[in-house]
Amino acid sequence: MKILVCYPHACYGGGSQYHLYASASELLKSHDVRILLPEPERFQINVPKYDWKIPFRVMGSSSTYWPDAKNYVKLSDDELKMYADALFDSLCETIEHFTPDIIHCHFMLPSGWAAARAHKKYKIPVVITSHGVDVTVPLSDKRYLSGGKEILPEISYITGYSPDHCEWIKEVFGEMASEKVVCIPGGTDTEAYTPDIDTKEAEKMFSIESKKFVLGVGRFQERKGFHILVDAAKNIKSDILLVGGGWEMENLKKQVERLKLTNIRLLGFFGPEKNHLLRQLYCATAIVVIPSITRGETLCFVGLEALSSGTPVVASSIGGLPFLLDNGRIGKLVKPGDANELSDVINGLMSSQMERQRIGKLSREYVIKNFTWPIIAEKFTRLFNSLAN
């Protein structure tokens, strides 16, 4: 089967980018796959690529690699039309060269609009994978809500990361979307993220002692809730390391200074060249914390990586995080935005090595059974086959 995977954003440093890379690479083992994306020369992957020619960079959230990107909600009507038309024109060029059987498009935002127009022109089935931002943006900018509803007749399926994500898509886009939404979660590499990684390099570099600290990883955006973890830090009896970058970096630094905290360090963003250190930190830490405060946390790849590493996760009970932790069976869920409960749960788990080991063992078993990339790719293959046939 010939599959054209379309992705409109910077392909570095986030969950949707990782999903693109890993799922396309796995599908390539059984299918003829091509990726259409902007600036393909910057994306190192063994899947053949086409250049998605765009007039300017656009993102729905912060990007370390595209700091000059425009935000979807700040585009003028003329800019939005120019951008959407450019996506469609470049997509058509690619379709005529590659002649795919399936178009798998990431995001319902203008990239999905282009794919829907392509279906109308070429009659090629379209599957869209939603990543959360294409649900949050339409809530604040009705242009994207109406645009999303208009393309639904041309879309075969929309995949969401978790049951809650799927329900959210249905709530926002209405009855027609309800007939098309399918839950296919993201995955992780259980061979790269394992419990038995040597952590000495990270311990030395960051002056840490294994299993004596707490770790947070992700984009520094308000919805990710790292300010809640910083607030909780004054009552947490362990050191806390934060890895990430984004719009809220300076605010977090000021919060740490204002609260005069000495047990929290911001290590900055880790690019691909530091990914081996991140894997070591997942193994060295006692707990990974995901303090998100909105439904936009549709699953969380950081959580999957931590669970695969056999490390307990403490997460907010919102969005896809209960699904990630099997409703609390393989991790601890806390009320979103409650710094006191967060600190209590972290302190309690830090005080019990036996409980952390129990949860860690269950966590890795759960990920291996449900969230490896071969499992995820097989789900997509079955979906694509149903359309190709």
VENMO-V367839 format. One record per residue. N is the residue number from 1. RES is the residue in one letter. SS is DSSP state (H for helix, E for strand, - for the rest). PSI is psi as a letter, one per 40 degrees, with the letter a starting at -180 (999 if undefined). NEAR is the number of other ideal C-beta (glycine too) atoms within 8 Angstrom. Layout:
BEGIN
n: <N:N>
res: <RES:RES>
ss: <SS:SS>
psi: <PSI:PSI>
near: <NEAR:NEAR>
END
This chain:
BEGIN
n: <1:2:3:4:5:6:7:8:9:10:11:12:13:14:15:16:17:18:19:20:21:22:23:24:25:26:27:28:29:30:31:32:33:34:35:36:37:38:39:40:41:42:43:44:45:46:47:48:49:50:51:52:53:54:55:56:57:58:59:60:61:62:63:64:65:66:67:68:69:70:71:72:73:74:75:76:77:78:79:80:81:82:83:84:85:86:87:88:89:90:91:92:93:94:95:96:97:98:99:100:101:102:103:104:105:106:107:108:109:110:111:112:113:114:115:116:117:118:119:120:121:122:123:124:125:126:127:128:129:130:131:132:133:134:135:136:137:138:139:140:141:142:143:144:145:146:147:148:149:150:151:152:153:154:155:156:157:158:159:160:161:162:163:164:165:166:167:168:169:170:171:172:173:174:175:176:177:178:179:180:181:182:183:184:185:186:187:188:189:190:191:192:193:194:195:196:197:198:199:200:201:202:203:204:205:206:207:208:209:210:211:212:213:214:215:216:217:218:219:220:221:222:223:224:225:226:227:228:229:230:231:232:233:234:235:236:237:238:239:240:241:242:243:244:245:246:247:248:249:250:251:252:253:254:255:256:257:258:259:260:261:262:263:264:265:266:267:268:269:270:271:272:273:274:275:276:277:278:279:280:281:282:283:284:285:286:287:288:289:290:291:292:293:294:295:296:297:298:299:300:301:302:303:304:305:306:307:308:309:310:311:312:313:314:315:316:317:318:319:320:321:322:323:324:325:326:327:328:329:330:331:332:333:334:335:336:337:338:339:340:341:342:343:344:345:346:347:348:349:350:351:352:353:354:355:356:357:358:359:360:361:362:363:364:365:366:367:368:369:370:371:372:373:374:375:376:377:378:379:380:381:382:383:384:385:386:387:388:389>
res: <M:K:I:L:V:C:Y:P:H:A:C:Y:G:G:G:S:Q:Y:H:L:Y:A:S:A:S:E:L:L:K:S:H:D:V:R:I:L:L:P:E:P:E:R:F:Q:I:N:V:P:K:Y:D:W:K:I:P:F:R:V:M:G:S:S:S:T:Y:W:P:D:A:K:N:Y:V:K:L:S:D:D:E:L:K:M:Y:A:D:A:L:F:D:S:L:C:E:T:I:E:H:F:T:P:D:I:I:H:C:H:F:M:L:P:S:G:W:A:A:A:R:A:H:K:K:Y:K:I:P:V:V:I:T:S:H:G:V:D:V:T:V:P:L:S:D:K:R:Y:L:S:G:G:K:E:I:L:P:E:I:S:Y:I:T:G:Y:S:P:D:H:C:E:W:I:K:E:V:F:G:E:M:A:S:E:K:V:V:C:I:P:G:G:T:D:T:E:A:Y:T:P:D:I:D:T:K:E:A:E:K:M:F:S:I:E:S:K:K:F:V:L:G:V:G:R:F:Q:E:R:K:G:F:H:I:L:V:D:A:A:K:N:I:K:S:D:I:L:L:V:G:G:G:W:E:M:E:N:L:K:K:Q:V:E:R:L:K:L:T:N:I:R:L:L:G:F:F:G:P:E:K:N:H:L:L:R:Q:L:Y:C:A:T:A:I:V:V:I:P:S:I:T:R:G:E:T:L:C:F:V:G:L:E:A:L:S:S:G:T:P:V:V:A:S:S:I:G:G:L:P:F:L:L:D:N:G:R:I:G:K:L:V:K:P:G:D:A:N:E:L:S:D:V:I:N:G:L:M:S:S:Q:M:E:R:Q:R:I:G:K:L:S:R:E:Y:V:I:K:N:F:T:W:P:I:I:A:E:K:F:T:R:L:F:N:S:L:A:N>
ss: <-:E:E:E:E:E:E:-:-:-:-:-:-:-:H:H:H:H:H:H:H:H:H:H:H:H:H:-:-:-:-:E:E:E:E:E:E:-:-:H:H:H:-:-:-:-:-:-:E:E:E:-:-:-:-:-:-:E:E:-:-:-:-:-:-:-:-:-:-:E:E:H:H:H:-:-:H:H:H:H:H:H:H:H:H:H:H:H:H:H:H:H:H:H:H:H:H:H:-:-:-:E:E:E:E:E:-:-:-:H:H:H:H:H:H:H:H:H:H:H:H:H:-:-:E:E:E:E:E:-:-:-:H:H:H:H:H:H:H:H:-:H:H:H:H:H:H:H:H:H:H:H:H:H:-:-:E:E:E:E:-:-:H:H:H:H:H:H:H:H:H:H:H:-:H:H:H:H:-:-:E:E:E:-:-:-:-:E:-:-:-:-:-:-:-:-:-:-:-:H:H:H:H:H:H:H:-:-:-:-:-:-:E:E:E:E:E:-:-:-:-:H:H:H:-:H:H:H:H:H:H:H:H:H:H:-:-:-:E:E:E:E:E:-:-:-:-:-:H:H:H:H:H:H:H:H:H:H:-:-:-:-:-:E:E:E:E:E:-:-:-:H:H:H:H:H:H:H:H:H:H:H:H:H:-:-:E:E:E:E:-:-:-:-:-:-:-:-:-:-:H:H:H:H:H:H:H:H:-:-:-:E:E:E:E:E:-:-:-:-:H:H:H:H:-:H:H:H:-:-:-:E:E:E:-:-:-:-:H:H:H:H:H:H:H:H:H:H:H:H:-:-:H:H:H:H:H:H:H:H:H:H:H:H:H:H:H:H:H:H:-:E:H:H:H:H:H:H:H:H:H:H:H:H:H:H:H:H:->
psi: <h:h:h:h:h:h:h:e:a:h:f:h:f:i:d:d:d:d:d:d:d:d:d:d:d:d:d:d:d:e:i:h:h:i:h:h:i:i:f:d:e:e:h:h:i:e:h:i:i:i:h:h:h:i:d:i:h:h:i:e:i:i:h:d:e:g:e:e:i:i:h:d:e:e:h:i:d:d:d:d:d:d:d:d:d:d:d:d:d:d:d:d:d:d:d:d:d:d:g:i:d:i:h:h:h:h:h:e:a:d:d:d:d:d:d:d:d:d:d:d:d:e:f:h:i:h:h:h:h:i:e:d:d:e:d:d:d:d:d:e:h:e:d:d:d:d:d:d:d:d:e:d:d:e:h:d:i:h:h:i:d:i:d:d:d:d:d:d:d:d:d:d:e:a:d:d:d:d:e:e:h:h:h:h:i:i:a:i:h:e:d:d:g:i:e:f:h:h:e:d:d:d:d:d:d:e:f:i:h:h:e:e:i:i:h:h:h:a:h:g:i:d:d:e:e:d:d:d:d:d:d:d:d:d:e:h:e:i:i:h:h:h:h:a:i:a:d:e:d:d:d:d:d:d:d:d:d:d:e:f:h:e:e:h:h:h:e:a:h:h:a:d:e:e:d:d:d:d:d:d:d:d:d:d:i:d:i:h:h:g:f:i:e:i:e:e:g:d:c:h:d:d:d:d:d:d:d:d:e:f:h:i:h:h:i:i:g:i:b:e:d:d:d:d:e:f:f:e:d:f:a:h:h:i:h:h:e:g:d:d:d:d:d:d:d:d:d:d:d:d:e:g:d:d:d:d:d:d:d:d:d:d:d:d:d:d:d:d:d:d:f:i:d:d:d:d:d:d:d:d:d:d:d:d:d:d:d:d:999>
near: <9:12:14:15:16:16:15:14:14:13:10:12:11:9:11:11:13:10:13:14:11:12:14:13:12:11:14:10:7:6:11:6:13:15:17:14:15:11:8:11:4:8:12:4:9:4:11:6:11:12:10:15:7:12:5:7:10:14:13:12:9:10:13:11:8:10:6:4:11:10:9:13:7:5:11:5:7:6:10:11:8:9:14:11:8:11:15:12:9:13:14:10:8:13:14:7:7:10:6:11:9:15:14:14:14:14:17:13:15:12:14:16:13:14:17:13:10:15:14:7:7:6:5:11:11:16:17:15:12:15:12:11:12:15:14:11:13:13:7:6:9:6:8:13:12:8:11:15:11:7:13:11:5:10:15:7:11:14:14:14:14:14:8:12:17:12:8:12:14:11:6:12:13:8:5:10:14:8:6:11:13:10:11:11:12:12:12:15:10:11:5:6:12:11:9:4:10:5:11:6:10:12:13:7:7:10:5:11:6:7:9:8:13:15:15:15:10:11:11:14:10:8:9:13:13:14:11:13:15:13:10:14:14:8:10:12:5:12:10:15:15:15:13:13:10:12:7:12:11:6:8:14:9:8:11:12:7:6:10:5:9:4:8:12:8:9:8:7:9:9:9:6:4:8:9:7:11:12:13:14:15:15:14:12:13:12:14:16:14:15:15:16:12:10:8:11:16:16:17:15:11:11:16:15:13:15:17:16:14:11:15:15:17:15:17:16:10:11:14:15:17:11:12:15:15:9:7:10:8:11:16:12:12:12:7:12:8:9:11:8:9:15:13:9:11:15:12:8:15:12:5:8:6:6:9:14:8:8:13:12:9:10:17:14:8:13:14:10:6:8:14:12:12:7:10:15:13:8:9:14:11:8:13:16:9:7:11:9:4>
END
